Amino acid sequence: AGNLIFPPYLGVLSGSSWLVAFIGFLFADGGLALLAVIAATKFNGDTSKMFSRAGKGLSIALGCAMVICIGPLLAIPRTAATTYE
């Protein structure tokens, strides 16, 4: 439901700068998701192999940051905000 509510609402809030808001939304929503899918496909979904070029410590830190961001930092507050709206 949030994917249907927030983009039009942000478009209304952007006013005359709707084109800049649309380009930013398109890049952040579609572009980054497509980039992540391409990267995951290249490394067969193995995040430790994907980040291994940066070092083992950074690989573990980025993996932990992804899991934390998916749950407690982004998904749970977004779900709560959507149900509140």
ABEGO torsion letter per residue (X at the ends): XAAAAAAAAAAAAAEAAAAAAAAAAAAAAAAAAAAAAAAAAAAGGBAAAAAAAAEAAAAAAAAAAAAAAABAAAAAAAAAAAAAX
